Structure formats: structure tokens, C-alpha cells
Amino acid sequence: ARVLRLVWLAVTSGATLVMGVLGYLAASGEPPQPDLASTLFYGVAVLSMVATAVAFWLIRQMETRLLNAGSNANARGIVQGFGIAALAAAETPAILGAIAAYLTGDLLALAFGVTMYAFAALTWPSDGRVAYWLGMHEAR
């Protein structure tokens, strides 16, 4: 669980850093593409919905595969692989929102980072949650 928590923190911290830097650049300079503000905003909104759905789908797939995991080692690999992929999918709207904010100067696009934080909080790999995930293959 400790390794997964470090991964969760690293991924969210990296996206937060990108959002902070690009947000600062967007606020302090002339945006390169201000005429694309609405197009990029709505594009990121659609991609945010898709990426969040994919992230939750990956968590569901992880739980389904855990039911058929043969050993603790396989279960750990499934949790790590699917968990990291799901968090990467959830990180996508934050990065794309930061890029859109930088390109257009529209800082509201940074709000798409909230989906990443919400997903990371809802799937935080606490000791209890990881024990539940790893115990799923034994319950079958």
C-alpha cells in the first residue's frame, strides 16, 4: 500500500506542478491562441468526461480481474497495473486543462484538474482498501 500511495502522490504532484507552471505562464503573459478559448475549453470538457469514465472503468476491470487472480503476487500486479493506468487516465484532464489555459489565457480550464483530485481521493490506496483489493481473489 505504501508504494501505491507514493505513486498516487507522485502522479498528482506532477500534474499539480504542470498546472501551476502553465497557470502562472497563462496569467503572466500574452496567450498564444486566445481565439481558441471556447473550442479548447469544450474539447477538454469532453475529453475530461471520457478520461474520467475510462479511469473508473479501469478500476472496475481491476476488481473483476482480481476475482480470478491465482495468487497474491498476481493480485498485486493487477492492482499496481490497473491502478496506475486508471490514475494516469484521471490525470489527463488536468494536463490538458493546463495546456488549454496556457494557450488561451483562460484560467478556468485549470478547473479540470479537480477530476484528478477527486479520483485520487476516491481511490486512495489506504491500507484497508488495498487489503480489500488483494483479498478479492481469496474470497472467490
N, C-alpha and C positions, 0 to 999 in steps of 0.2 A: 504494500500500500504506500510505503514511503516513496518508492521510486515513481509510482504513478502520480503522487501529489507533486513531486518535483517537476515532472513532465507537464502537469496541468499548470503549475505556476510559471514554468519557462515559456510555454506557448502563449499564455495570456499576457505575460510580461513583455514578450517580444512584440505582440500585436499592440499592446498599450504604448510601447516605445515608438512604434511606427506611427500610430495615431497621434501621439504627442508631437513628434517631429514634423509630420506633414501638416498637422493642425496649426502648429506655430508658423510654418512657412506660408500656409494659406492665409493666416491672419496678418502676417507682417509684410507681404509682398503683393505684387500685381499678379492675379491669377492668369495662367497661360490660355485658358479656354473658358472664359466666363459665359459665353453664349451657349455652352453645352450643359448649363447647370440643371435644368429640368430633365433633360434626357438622361444624364448620368445619374441623377437622384432616383428617378423611377427605374432605371436599369438596375441600380444597386438594390432597390427595394424588392424587385422581382427576384434577383439572384439571392438576396438575403432570405426570402421565403423558401426558395429551393434548397439553399445550403443548410438552413435550419432543419428542414424536413429530412434531408439526407443524413444529417448528424443524428437525429433521433431514430431514423430507420437503421443506421449502423449500430446504435446501442441495442435496438430490438433484435437485429441479426446476431449480435454478440450473445445476447441472452438465449436465443434459440440454439445457437451452436454450442453453448455451454451445457445444454441439456444432453448433448451427445459426446461431450469431451470424455475421453477414456481415462485420463489421469490428471493429477494436479498440475503437472508440467504443461500438458496440452491446454488446460483451463487457463493457466497463467498467460500462455502465449496468445490465446484468444482474447483475453481481457486487455492485454497490452496492445495487440494489433488493432482490434476494433476500437478500443478506447481512444488511442492516439489518432486514428483515422477520423473518428467522429469529432474529436476536438479540432482537428485540422479543418474539417468541413465547417464547423461552427466559427472558426477564426476567419474564414473567407469574407463574410460581410464587413468585418471590422477593417480588414486591409483594403478592400475595395472602397469602402466608405471614406477611408483616409485618402486614398488616391483621388477619389472624386472631389473631396474637399480641397485638396491641393490644386487640382486642375481648374476648378471653377471658383474657388474662394467661398463656397457655400459651406460654412462650418456645421450646418445641420446634418450634413452627410456623415459626420462623425458619430451621430446617434446610433448608427447601425452596429457600432461596437457593443451596444447593450445586449444584443442577442448572444454574443460570445460570452459575456459575463454571466448572463442568465443560464446558458447551457452549462458553463463550467461550474456554476454553483449547484445546479440541479443534478449534475452527475459527478460531483466532487468525490474522489475516491477515498472516502473515510474508511477507517478500519472495519466498521460494520458493513458498509456497502461492498467492499472488496471481499470480505468473508462471505457475504451473501452470494456474490457472483461466483466465487470459487466453490461454494457449497452447492451450487445448482446442479453440477454434474453428479454429485453424490446422492442427491435427492431422488434421482430417477431410478 
